[in-house]
Amino acid sequence: MPNRVLTMLVAGVACVVCMAGTAPGQLAPPAPVEPKGFETVDRLLSALETADHGIGTLTAHINYTKVFAIQSDEQQRGGMLYFRSAPAPEAGGPAHRQFAVTFDTLIVGSRRETIDQHYAFDGQWVVEVTPAERQFTKRQVVPPGETFDPLKIGEGPFPVPIGQKRAEILDRFEASLPDPTEGLEDANCLMLVQYHHLVELLLVPKEGSDEARDFESVRIWYQPEGHMLPLVAKTVNPTGDVSLVVLTGTAVNEPIDDNVFSTEVPPADEGWHVSISEYRKPVSE
């Protein structure tokens, strides 16, 4: 399944997204907002089905933290995230959802270092690029002629259900609307939730589902207006690992250079170590 490959290539960033317009701890007072009420989870899921209309691109600074339960280890990565809904190659076909992530900072304990890691998905191919080591890995994870949503919960590296169908979510998860402060210990994320009157969606994978192998729970806090982008999210996997990402400086429908999503192989004379794997049908299919 494509989700397994994408999850591995993004090196465990497969978990959570917090989106905010300003950096945690530096929140500017927003204009007064009268939050929309969602008395039932069905109303929220129904609203989310069309909330993505008009979103062509999305960019944000990404700060990703993962806490490993068994090792009691914590790692943080920082960089940029890019998303684009690109026109299909064939006229009239469904749009390709593309994403890219570039990490430039790694913090482990008290050690901070500069890194250069880039991941991109162009609709069919995923590339992992490490310039310092001249490493370029390219994998075809979607069959030719088919489409894949890298942001769908349980399918790609980020559970950011933008424009997901209510029925599809309920088919795989038990959904509920807990108190918005439930499930958060991070002070900055709590501040975002309370200050912006966010609505929390709790998803617990149904027993026996593919998602149950990856997640114990998925919590997503939505801004209850406009495009209803997820501003905070948190996942816990079956071993107790917790992942948290903060996206700041979020921008919608700003131009993004096509090169960000490029999966082109570097020229042969530039000394790159290149590995290319075409699509292979899983045995289970």
Backbone as a ProteinNet text record, in pm:
[ID]
protein_1_A
[PRIMARY]
MPNRVLTMLVAGVACVVCMAGTAPGQLAPPAPVEPKGFETVDRLLSALETADHGIGTLTAHINYTKVFAIQSDEQQRGGMLYFRSAPAPEAGGPAHRQFAVTFDTLIVGSRRETIDQHYAFDGQWVVEVTPAERQFTKRQVVPPGETFDPLKIGEGPFPVPIGQKRAEILDRFEASLPDPTEGLEDANCLMLVQYHHLVELLLVPKEGSDEARDFESVRIWYQPEGHMLPLVAKTVNPTGDVSLVVLTGTAVNEPIDDNVFSTEVPPADEGWHVSISEYRKPVSE
[TERTIARY]
83.9	0	87.9	46.8	126.9	155.7	61.8	83.3	204.9	235.9	351.4	480.1	489.3	610.1	626.5	518	525.5	565.2	509.9	542.2	689.6	746.7	888.4	976.2	941.7	1026.9	1026.2	919.2	916.1	967.1	1029.7	1104.7	1025.2	902.5	823.4	750.2	748.8	674.9	528.7	487.2	355.1	258.4	237.5	151.3	65.1	123.2	40.2	67.8	-33.6	-10.8	-81.7	-6.7	-67.7	-45.8	-148.3	-131.6	-168.7	-83.8	-110.4	-51	-112.4	-62.5	56	78.2	192.2	260.7	385.1	462.1	409.8	412.8	369.9	448.1	377	442.7	450.8	410.6	415.4	281.1	172.8	41.9	-2.7	-40.8	-99	-249.1	-312.1	-455.3	-532.8	-611.8	-687.7	-811.6	-871	-996.6	-1101.4	-1195.8	-1298.5	-1372.2	-1387	-1452.9	-1563.6	-1678.6	-1788.5	-1780.4	-1735.4	-1715.4	-1846.2	-1837	-1952.5	-1968.2	-2089.8	-2112.2	-2130.4	-2076.9	-2096.3	-2146.1	-2277.5	-2335.6	-2309.5	-2291.2	-2268.1	-2147.3	-2088.1	-1973.3	-2015.1	-2138.2	-2186	-2186.7	-2224.5	-2226.1	-2085.3	-1989.6	-1852	-1799.7	-1819.7	-1769.9	-1835.6	-1962.4	-2032.1	-1975.4	-1944.9	-1887.4	-1747.8	-1672.2	-1535.5	-1530.2	-1638.2	-1639.4	-1613.9	-1664.8	-1652.4	-1564.7	-1503.4	-1424.9	-1300.9	-1254.6	-1131.8	-1155.6	-1280.1	-1307.5	-1233.5	-1159.8	-1085.3	-941	-898	-758.8	-676.6	-588	-499.7	-362.5	-310.6	-180.2	-185.3	-91.3	-75.6	71.7	126.2	264.4	268.6	367.8	382.4	519.4	568.3	686.8	645.4	728.3	693.9	794.2	742.2	824.7	767	836.3	785.7	856.8	781.1	835.9	779.1	866.3	820.4	883.1	799.8	844.5	828.9	940.9	939.9	919.4	809.4	770.9	872.3	917.3	1004.9	1143.1	1198.7	1332.9	1334.3	1217.5	1209	1293.9	1287.2	1368.5	1278.3	1329.5	1253.2	1337.9	1278.7	1347	1259.1	1324.1	1252.1	1317.6	1234.6	1283.3	1207.9	1277.2	1214.4	1240.8	1146.3	1164.3	1039.7	1007.7	893.2	809.5	678.4	585.4	512.4	491.5	423.7	315.6	201.5	92.3	34.7	-2.5	-63.6	-161.2	-275.4	-371.1	-349.8	-279.4	-238.1	-335.4	-352.8	-441.7	-395.3	-490.5	-457.8	-393.8	-303.7	-241.9	-344.6	-449.5	-553.1	-666.9	-714.6	-822.2	-945.7	-999.6	-1119.5	-1093.9	-970.1	-937.8	-928.4	-923	-913.5	-779.3	-778.2	-655.4	-558.2	-429.4	-325.3	-294	-298.3	-256.9	-109.9	-29.4	115.1	159.7	267.9	323.3	474.1	537.5	683.1	717.4	823.6	872.1	1022.9	1073.7	1217.7	1253.1	1341.3	1387.5	1526.9	1548.8	1681	1739	1660.2	1707.2	1669.3	1761.8	1736.6	1783.2	1697.5	1731.7	1708	1813.1	1803.6	1863.2	1778.3	1824.8	1870.5	1994	2048.4	2130.1	2138.3	2218.3	2131.9	2174.4	2105.8	2200.5	2151.6	2236.5	2158.2	2232.6	2172.3	2172.2	2057.5	2045.9	1985.9	1985.2	1925.8	1862.1	1733.1	1658.7	1532.9	1507.5	1391.7	1313.4	1180.6	1091.3	984.4	948.8	846.4	763.7	635	543	470.8	483	428.3	295.7	237.6	113.4	129.1	251.7	281.5	413.4	510.9	645.1	680.1	755	810.4	961.1	1021	1167.3	1215.2	1330.9	1401.2	1539.2	1572.3	1696.7	1778.4	1905	1999	2121.5	2123.1	2232.9	2371.2	2384.6	2517.3	2581.2	2498.3	2548.6	2529.8	2477.9	2453.2	2366.3	2265.1	2176	2041.4	1992.7	1864.1	1790	1678.5	1598	1460.7	1416.4	1289.6	1208.6	1083.6	996.9	860.9	813.2	678.9	582.9	496.5	409.5	263.6	230.9	94.5	96.6	9.3	6.3	-17.6	42.4	19.9	-128.7	-172.7	-312.1	-404.2	-354	-436.3	-394.7	-481	-451.7	-447.1	-385.3	-365.1	-362.9	-431	-437.4	-337.2	-224.2	-121.1	-159	-269.9	-309	-425.1	-473.4	-584	-537.3	-617.2	-580.2	-560.9	-444.8	-414.7	-354.2	-346.7	-291.5	-154.5	-137.7	-11.9	54.9	160.4	240.3	179.3	75.4	14.4	-135.7	-191.4	-335.8	-404.3	-412.6	-475.3	-593.3	-707.9	-820.2	-884.7	-828.4	-882.2	-977.9	-1106.6	-1203.9	-1232.3	-1217	-1244	-1394.7	-1438.2	-1579.4	-1615.5	-1727.3	-1774.5	-1786.8	-1845.9	-1868.6	-1738.1	-1634.5	-1506	-1440.1	-1451.3	-1392.4	-1466.8	-1599.4	-1677.9	-1666.7	-1626.9	-1609	-1486.4	-1389	-1262.3	-1240.1	-1312.7	-1289.2	-1418.8	-1407.2	-1512.6	-1482.3	-1575.8	-1553.7	-1636.6	-1578	-1649.5	-1597.4	-1671.9	-1634.8	-1610.1	-1485.7	-1456.6	-1442.5	-1423.6	-1391.6	-1265.3	-1260.6	-1146.6	-1011.5	-1009.6	-881.6	-835.2	-916.7	-881.5	-768.5	-671.2	-566.5	-445.5	-437.9	-324.5	-250.5	-119.1	-35.3	53.3	80.6	168.7	103.9	173.2	117	84.8	173.3	149.6	26.3	10.6	-105.8	-233.5	-226.8	-343	-384.3	-284.8	-314.3	-384.5	-337.1	-400.8	-545.3	-566.4	-700.6	-796.5	-753.9	-842.7	-861	-753.9	-758.2	-841.9	-837.7	-908	-1034.7	-1077.7	-1203.8	-1210.5	-1103.8	-1097.2	-1189.9	-1229.1	-1315.8	-1231.5	-1242.9	-1161.7	-1240.4	-1176	-1230.1	-1141.2	-1199.2	-1125.3	-1163.2	-1060.7	-1082	-1008.5	-1081.2	-1023.1	-1045.1	-936.4	-951.8	-1040.6	-1121.1	-1205.6	-1120.7	-1159.9	-1084.2	-1072.3	-949.2	-925.3	-895.4	-904.3	-877.6	-728	-688.6	-547.9	-499.2	-586.8	-548.7	-515.8	-578.6	-554.1	-411.4	-345.9	-205.8	-111.1	-156.1	-71.3	-103.9	-230.7	-274.1	-353.1	-331.6	-420.1	-528.6	-490.4	-587.7	-532.5	-624.1	-590.9	-680.3	-620.1	-695.8	-661.6	-763.4	-742.9	-831.5	-770.7	-843.5	-858.7	-981.3	-1011.8	-1049.9	-1009.7	-1058.1	-1201.9	-1299.7	-1440.2	-1495.5	-1417	-1464.1	-1375.3	-1416.1	-1336.4	-1312.6	-1186	-1149.4	-1140.7	-1157.7	-1155.3	-1029.6	-915	-789.3	-761.3	-699.4	-661.8	-549.8	-572.6	-472	-386.9	-442	-367.4	-406.9	-310.9	-342.3	-239.7	-280.6	-192.7	-227.6	-125.5	-151.1	-68	-121.8	-52.1	-57.5	58.6	57.9	44.5	26.7	1.8	112.9	234.7	343.3	353.8	267.3	267.5	347.8	409.5	482.9	385.7	425.1	341.3	410.4	335.3	390.1	312.5	384.1	323.5	400.1	325.3	386.2	317.7	395.4	339.9	375	275.7	297.3	266.3	362.2	341.7	355.4	303.8	311.4	236.1	124.2	46.4	-7	8.4	-41	-116.9	-231.4	-314.9	-315	-298.3	-305.6	-195.7	-81.2	36.4	114	182.9	257.9	367.1	387	494	572.3	702.8	788.4	767.3	752.2	731.7	845.2	964.6	1079.8	1064.2	981.8	961	904.3	818.7	753.7	822.8	935.2	1001.8	1054.2	1037.4	1094.8	1193.3	1244.1	1339.4	1471.8	1529.8	1657.5	1770.8	1866.8	1979.1	2062.2	2127.9	2214.3	2320.3	2351.8	2444.7	2585.4	2621.1	2758	2778.2	2677.9	2688.5	2723.6	2748.3	2798.8	2697.8	2568.4	2466	2458.8	2426.1	2397.3	2246.1	2201.8	2061	2003.8	1886.2	1813.7	1670.5	1622.4	1488.2	1414.6	1293	1211.3	1074.4	1038.7	907.2	801.9	676.4	566.1	560.6	541.2	522.3	391.2	306.8	177.1	195.3	140.6	152.3	90.8	146.3	97.2	-47.3	-85.9	-220.9	-327.1	-285.6	-385.1	-434.3
-119.2	0	124.8	228.6	350.7	410.7	398.1	464.4	410.3	280.9	223.8	284.7	296.7	352.4	498.3	575.3	717.4	738.9	657.3	672.3	649.5	547.4	518.5	628.9	676.5	774.8	908.7	939.8	1064.6	1042.4	928.6	898.3	922.7	873.1	879.3	1008.8	1097.8	1222.5	1195.2	1074	1032	1045.6	1163.3	1159.1	1280.8	1399.5	1504	1638	1722.4	1856.6	1958.1	2057.6	2174.7	2289.5	2366.5	2479.3	2606.7	2709.5	2836.7	2948.4	3067.1	3177	3247.6	3231.1	3293.8	3192	3217.9	3121.1	3108	2984.1	2966.8	3058.8	3117.8	3207.8	3349.8	3368.8	3502	3533.7	3487.3	3504.4	3649.6	3701.4	3834.9	3820.1	3912.3	3899.9	3899.2	3795.6	3790.4	3877.7	3903.6	3976.2	3889.4	3950.9	3871.2	3781.2	3654.7	3557.7	3488.9	3482.3	3408.2	3265.4	3169.8	3034.5	2968.4	2887.5	2811.1	2689.8	2658.5	2544.7	2416.4	2308.6	2177.4	2087.2	2076.1	2001.3	1851.7	1802.2	1659.8	1640.6	1522.1	1491.8	1483.6	1442.8	1436.9	1574.9	1676.3	1811.7	1858.6	1825.7	1864.8	1791.8	1661.6	1584.6	1628.4	1662	1709.2	1842.4	1931.7	2061.8	2046.3	1949.1	1929.6	1878.3	1816.5	1759.8	1865.7	1986.4	2091.5	2207.4	2196.2	2307.4	2336.4	2239.3	2258.7	2329.4	2357.1	2420.9	2554.5	2571.6	2695.5	2688.8	2578.5	2565.6	2504.7	2584.6	2535	2499.6	2584.1	2557.5	2592.6	2534.2	2565.5	2550.7	2649.5	2642.4	2679.8	2628.3	2661.5	2619.4	2687.1	2640.8	2521.4	2418.4	2298.2	2272.6	2246.8	2205.4	2074.7	1964.9	1831.5	1771.9	1724.4	1661.2	1521.4	1426.3	1291.1	1240.3	1183.2	1126.9	975.4	904.1	758.9	703.2	629.5	584.6	488.3	389.4	286.5	342.8	420.5	475.6	600.6	657.4	785	890.7	890.6	978.4	1078.3	1199.4	1302.9	1365	1381.8	1442.5	1551.9	1659.5	1769.3	1799.5	1823.7	1865.8	1990.8	2080.1	2202.8	2225.6	2291.5	2319.5	2380	2335	2388.4	2274	2296.6	2202.9	2272.8	2197.7	2251.6	2153.5	2207.3	2124.6	2193.3	2110.7	2167.6	2067.6	2118	2038.6	2073.2	1985.9	2013.9	1953.4	2018.4	1962.7	1824.3	1739.9	1605.9	1613.4	1519.4	1517.4	1502.5	1423.7	1405	1503.8	1565.5	1663.1	1597.7	1663.3	1612.1	1512	1470.4	1373.1	1439.6	1358.9	1415.1	1481.6	1582.4	1656.2	1569.2	1595.2	1528.4	1612.1	1551	1619.3	1590.7	1696.2	1683.7	1745.8	1692.4	1754.3	1744.7	1830.5	1827.5	1878.2	1824.5	1867.5	1882.7	1994.6	2016.8	2045.3	1962.1	1981.8	2041.9	2146.3	2208.6	2210.5	2165.4	2167.4	2037.2	1984	1865.2	1891.9	1864.4	1879.9	1746.7	1693.4	1570.4	1601.2	1602.5	1641.6	1786.5	1811.3	1947.1	1976.3	1878.5	1896.3	1947.6	2054.1	2113.3	2112.4	2067.8	2064.5	2103.6	2150.4	2186.5	2065.2	2037	1924.5	1973.4	1887.5	1920.2	1793.3	1777	1660.4	1708.2	1652.4	1695.6	1573.1	1579.9	1474.3	1537.2	1468.9	1522.6	1408.6	1435	1340.8	1417.1	1370	1444	1389.3	1295	1234.3	1086.2	1044.7	903.1	860.1	949.8	916.4	990.9	924.8	987.3	991.1	1106.3	1115.5	1157	1106.3	1144.6	1192.2	1314.1	1375.3	1422.5	1380.5	1425.7	1480.9	1610.7	1669.6	1649	1658.7	1646.7	1512	1408.7	1274.7	1237.1	1328.8	1306	1182.6	1168.1	1053.3	1097.2	1020.1	1047.9	915.3	901.5	780.1	814.1	737.3	764	634.6	641.1	524	559.4	474.3	491.5	418.4	492.7	434.1	427.2	484.3	482	422.4	328.2	268.2	373	358	452.3	466.2	590.5	616.3	630.1	602.2	614.6	737.7	778.8	894.6	850.6	934.2	900.8	1030	1030	1148.2	1132.1	1203.3	1186.1	1243.8	1316.9	1376.9	1303.7	1199.3	1122.7	1044.5	1045.4	974.9	827	774.3	634.5	602.8	700.8	676.1	739.7	862	932.1	969.8	1049.2	1080.8	1184.3	1255.4	1355.5	1333.5	1305.4	1290.4	1426.1	1487	1618.5	1601.8	1558.5	1528.3	1653.6	1703.2	1821.4	1773.5	1803.9	1764	1615.5	1546.4	1403.3	1379	1267.2	1232.3	1177.4	1224.9	1180.8	1029.6	970.7	826	748	799	729.5	730.6	841.6	849.3	756.9	759.9	678.3	530.1	497.3	357	296.8	382.2	332.7	371.5	473.3	524.7	541.4	530.9	578.1	724.9	812.2	956.3	1016.5	1115.7	1183.9	1325.5	1406.9	1546	1562.5	1542.2	1559.7	1707.2	1734.9	1871.2	1915.1	2037.2	2080.9	2076.2	2076.1	2071.9	1928.8	1831	1691.5	1642.9	1574.9	1510.1	1594.3	1716.6	1804.1	1838.6	1817.8	1859.5	1977.7	1993.8	2100.5	2236.8	2322.2	2451.6	2540.8	2541.4	2627	2582.4	2450.4	2401.6	2424.8	2410.3	2440.7	2586.4	2674.2	2815.7	2840.8	2774.6	2789.5	2741.1	2625.8	2567.8	2659.1	2708.1	2790.9	2930.3	2987.1	3125	3138.7	3034.2	3040.5	2956.1	2907.3	2834.1	2716.7	2638.9	2529.2	2414.9	2337.8	2222	2095.7	2004.2	1882.3	1764.3	1692.9	1569.1	1454.3	1358.3	1240.7	1122	1058.1	940.6	821.4	713.5	589.4	482.4	422.3	321.9	205.3	159.2	44	-82.1	-171.3	-294.1	-374.2	-418.1	-496.5	-415.7	-281.8	-197.3	-178.5	-139.6	-109	3.2	101.7	215.4	174.1	67.5	21.3	-27.8	-64.6	-107.6	11	128.1	247.2	344.1	349.9	450.4	389.2	443.5	416.6	522.2	645.7	754.8	866.3	941.5	1059.6	1172.1	1281.8	1398.5	1516.3	1583.4	1697.3	1811.7	1927.7	2047.1	2141.6	2175	2255.8	2398.6	2488	2625.1	2624.5	2665.8	2647.1	2752.3	2789.3	2886.1	2878.3	2946.1	2950.1	2811.4	2782.7	2652.8	2544.3	2579.4	2483.9	2397.1	2461.9	2388.3	2334.1	2218.6	2166.7	2250.5	2312.2	2397	2319.4	2214	2131.7	1986.7	1896.5	1754.4	1674.8	1556.7	1471.6	1325.9	1240.4	1098.6	1019.9	907.5	811.5	677.8	610.2	480.5	368.5	244.3	134.1	111.4	156	139.3	257.6	357.6	472.2	590.6	582.9	696.7	810.2	930.9	1048.4	1139.4	1189.2	1280.8	1411.1	1520.5	1653	1742.8	1814.2	1907	2041.5	2147.5	2282.8	2347.9	2394.8	2468.6	2615.4	2702.1	2845.2	2920.2	3041.6	3121.1	3057.9	2993.5	2923.3	3020.9	2983.7	3067.2	2979.7	3027.1	2954.3	3024.6	2946.4	2992.7	3091.9	3080.5	3155.9	3072.8	3136.6	3060.6	2974.9	2855	2765.1	2724.2	2735.7	2697.7	2550.5	2519.2	2381	2289.9	2343.9	2262.2	2199.1	2260.4	2206.5	2064.9	2039.1	1909.4	1819.8	1864.9	1790.4	1655.7	1554.4	1422.4	1383.8	1483.9	1458.9	1407.6	1312.2	1254.7	1352.8	1373.8	1465	1417.4	1509.9	1473.1	1371.2	1280.2	1171	1220.3	1338.3	1386.3	1467.9	1470.7	1549.7	1466.5	1338.5	1255.7	1208.4	1203.3	1156.8	1004	949.5	807.5	792.9	736.9	734.6	593.4	584.5	458.2	482.9	405.5	422.3	288.4	290.6	169.3	196.4	122.1	137.5	65.3	95.4	41.4	-110.5	-171.6	-315.6	-341.7	-421.9	-452.3	-533.1	-486.1	-561	-699.4	-793.9	-931.9	-939.9	-849.6	-852.7	-804.6	-738.5	-684.6	-793.8
0	0	0	-71.5	-77.4	57.1	153.5	282.2	353.7	341.7	409.1	354.7	221.6	160.7	197.1	186.1	218.1	362.9	451.1	592.5	617.2	556.6	576.4	518.4	400.2	333.8	405	474.3	548.4	689.9	711.9	834.9	961.4	960.3	1082.2	1104.8	1003.5	1022.7	993.2	1006.7	967.5	1080.3	1124.2	1240.2	1259.4	1273.2	1326.9	1263.7	1255.5	1206.3	1293.7	1340.7	1404.4	1308.8	1276.5	1187.1	1260.1	1249.1	1314.7	1231.8	1237.1	1157.6	1218.9	1349.6	1414.7	1502.5	1539.1	1615.5	1757.4	1814.6	1952.3	2045.8	2142	2235.3	2183	2053.9	1994.2	1929.2	1988.8	1928.8	1934.1	1819.6	1813.9	1835.2	1908.4	1932.5	1801.2	1774.5	1650.2	1659.9	1544.2	1544.2	1612.5	1684	1752.1	1653.4	1689	1602.1	1680.1	1620.8	1680.5	1627.7	1708.8	1659.2	1617	1511.5	1467.3	1557.5	1590.6	1677.5	1597.9	1650.9	1592	1704.5	1714.9	1825.8	1813.4	1690.9	1669.3	1578.4	1587.2	1502.6	1356.3	1329.5	1191.8	1127.3	1205.9	1149.8	1115.2	1202.2	1174.4	1051.5	1043.6	930	799.2	805.8	685.5	639.5	734.4	699.3	640.3	690	642.5	498.5	452	317.6	210.2	232.2	130.8	175.8	293.4	347.4	265.8	184.8	107.8	-24.8	-59.9	-188.1	-198	-304.9	-324.8	-277.7	-216.3	-173.5	-287	-345.1	-450.2	-397	-305.6	-244.6	-96.5	-22.8	118.7	154.3	224.1	270.7	418.5	489.7	631.3	680.2	782.3	853.4	937.8	938.9	1012	1123.9	1242.3	1355.9	1406.8	1383.1	1411.9	1532.1	1628	1747.4	1760.9	1788.6	1813.9	1942.9	2028.6	2155.5	2148	2163.4	2156.9	2297.6	2317.3	2451.1	2511.3	2436.1	2490.1	2522.2	2428	2447.3	2534.3	2562.9	2634.7	2563.9	2433.9	2350.9	2280.1	2261.1	2192.3	2082.3	1963.8	1850.3	1791.6	1747.3	1682.6	1548.6	1448.8	1317.5	1275.1	1208	1161.7	1014.5	946.3	804.2	743.8	620.7	547.5	491.1	488.6	427.6	313.8	204.2	86.3	41.3	-1.1	-52.6	-175.3	-274.6	-395.1	-455	-496.3	-571.5	-718.2	-789.7	-927.5	-1027.5	-1143.9	-1246.2	-1290.3	-1323.8	-1371.1	-1508.7	-1541.6	-1674.8	-1785.5	-1759	-1859.4	-1833.9	-1940.5	-1926.8	-1864.7	-1763	-1699.6	-1589.6	-1570.3	-1466.9	-1331.1	-1224.2	-1089.1	-1065.7	-979.5	-950.5	-871.3	-890.9	-814.5	-691.5	-574.9	-453.2	-431.1	-430.9	-416.6	-284.8	-228.6	-109.1	-112.4	-32.5	-17.2	122	177.6	308.2	300.3	350.2	358.7	504.1	560.1	696.8	695	777.5	784	925.1	1023.5	1162.5	1233	1311.2	1392.3	1534.5	1632.8	1773.9	1844.5	1903.2	1982.5	2118.8	2221.3	2353.8	2352.4	2393.6	2393.9	2268.3	2178.9	2057.3	1942.2	1880.8	1765.9	1647.1	1531	1412.8	1289	1189.7	1061.9	970.3	909.3	817.4	686.2	587	457.5	402.6	430.4	384	313.6	196.9	119.3	73.8	91.6	47.3	-40.9	-150	-238.8	-297.7	-314	-377.2	-487.5	-612.5	-726.1	-777.5	-705.5	-750.2	-776.7	-811.4	-833.9	-772	-773.6	-727.8	-599.4	-512.3	-392.4	-406.7	-375.6	-375.9	-238	-200.6	-78.7	-120.9	-88.6	-133.9	-14.2	-8.9	93.2	22.3	-8.5	-86.9	-26.8	106.4	167.7	138.3	123.5	94.5	-51.7	-130.1	-273.6	-294.6	-207.7	-216.2	-274.5	-372.8	-436.3	-452.9	-379.5	-385.9	-440.9	-540.7	-606.8	-615.1	-564.5	-565.2	-624.7	-713.7	-768.1	-675.5	-604.9	-503.8	-545.8	-661.8	-712.9	-853.4	-883.7	-1017.3	-1125.3	-1241.3	-1351.1	-1382	-1398	-1430.8	-1312.1	-1190.3	-1071.4	-991	-899.5	-814.2	-668.6	-585.2	-444.4	-364.5	-251	-164.7	-51	-54.2	48.9	185.2	192	318.8	385.5	322.1	378	500.5	606.3	728.1	698.4	738.5	718.9	584.3	493	360.6	342	389.4	367.5	497.4	489	607	699.9	655.5	742.3	748.2	865.5	876.1	876.6	759.9	746	651.6	703.4	615	559	450.3	382.5	273.6	291.4	190.5	189.7	302.4	309.1	322.4	267.7	274	411.7	463.8	595.1	600.8	498.7	499.2	502.6	434.9	432.5	569.5	640.2	773.9	869.8	865.9	957.1	925.8	805.3	769	836.4	870.4	925.4	1070.9	1119.5	1253.7	1331.8	1464.8	1554.3	1581.4	1553	1563.6	1676.3	1744.7	1852.2	1867	1945.5	1972.2	2122	2168	2311	2345.9	2474.5	2515.8	2442.9	2386.6	2305.8	2375.7	2509.8	2580.3	2609.1	2577	2606.6	2516.4	2575.9	2497.5	2467.6	2519.3	2492.4	2620.9	2619.1	2731.3	2693.9	2564.5	2518	2542.6	2616.3	2656.5	2537	2436.4	2320.2	2242.4	2224.7	2152.5	2232.4	2364.1	2447.7	2432.3	2423.9	2407.6	2274.2	2168.5	2037.9	2041.5	2103.1	2109.4	2183.3	2299.2	2380.8	2322.7	2269.2	2221.4	2094.7	2010	1882.3	1880.5	1998.8	2009.4	1911.7	1906.5	1811.5	1850	1749.5	1767.6	1752	1848.4	1843.7	1786.8	1694.5	1640.1	1685.8	1756.1	1802.2	1715.5	1657.4	1572.7	1632.7	1657.4	1708.2	1601.5	1550.2	1444.3	1486.4	1393.9	1422.3	1430.1	1518.6	1541.1	1412.3	1383.5	1263.8	1139.7	1147	1030.7	1010.2	888.6	861.1	951.9	976.6	1059.6	1203.2	1250.4	1387.4	1405.6	1296.5	1305.4	1316.8	1274.6	1275.3	1388.3	1428.8	1524.9	1639.2	1756.6	1869.9	1873.3	1841.2	1832.8	1745.8	1687.4	1608	1656.8	1699.9	1745.4	1654.4	1604.4	1515.8	1562.4	1578	1621.1	1501.8	1469	1350.9	1386.1	1299.7	1308.2	1256.8	1335.2	1298.6	1202.9	1103.7	1004.7	882.2	775.3	652.8	595.8	562.2	506.9	613.7	737.2	847.9	844.3	825.1	826.3	965.5	974.1	1105.8	1163.7	1276.6	1339.4	1440.2	1495.5	1590.5	1566.1	1576.9	1567.4	1645.6	1685.6	1765.4	1737.4	1723.7	1709.5	1808.6	1848.2	1933.7	1861.9	1849.4	1783.4	1885.9	1842	1936.8	2038.4	2012.2	2109.4	2205.1	2189.5	2278	2229.8	2110.8	2056.4	2023.8	2058.2	2034.3	1933.8	1837.7	1738.3	1739	1727.1	1728.5	1633	1549.2	1454.6	1466.9	1459.5	1460.1	1327.1	1256.7	1132.2	1157.4	1134.6	1156.2	1024.9	1022.5	900.2	785.5	814	712.2	607.2	479.9	369.8	271	226.3	131.7	-2.9	-109.3	-247.7	-285.5	-217.7	-259.9	-362.5	-459.7	-561	-497.9	-552.3	-510.1	-634.3	-627.3	-739.5	-772.3	-902.1	-944.8	-900.7	-885.8	-848.4	-710	-625.3	-491	-498.7	-597.7	-611.5	-714.7	-766.8	-872.4	-823.9	-907.5	-880.3	-990.5	-1062.8	-1170.4	-1114	-1183	-1140.6	-1172.9	-1080.5	-1106.4	-1226.3	-1295.4	-1408.2	-1366.6	-1456.8	-1426	-1395.9	-1447.3	-1429.8	-1302.1	-1213.6	-1090.8	-968	-986.8	-878.4	-776.6	-812.7	-720.3	-717.5	-600.4	-586.8	-602.7	-714.4	-751	-739.7	-678.4	-669.5	-714.5	-812.1	-867	-861.7	-807.4	-798.3	-858.2	-963.2	-1023.1	-939.8	-968.2	-889	-897.4	-779.6	-771.2	-699.1	-759	-699.4	-572.7	-460.4	-334.9	-346.4	-275.4	-278.7	-233.1	-141.2	-85.1	-180.9	-290.1	-384.5	-479.4
[MASK]
+++++++++++++++++++++++++++++++++++++++++++++++++++++++++++++++++++++++++++++++++++++++++++++++++++++++++++++++++++++++++++++++++++++++++++++++++++++++++++++++++++++++++++++++++++++++++++++++++++++++++++++++++++++++++++++++++++++++++++++++++++++++++++++++++++++++++++++++++++++++++++++

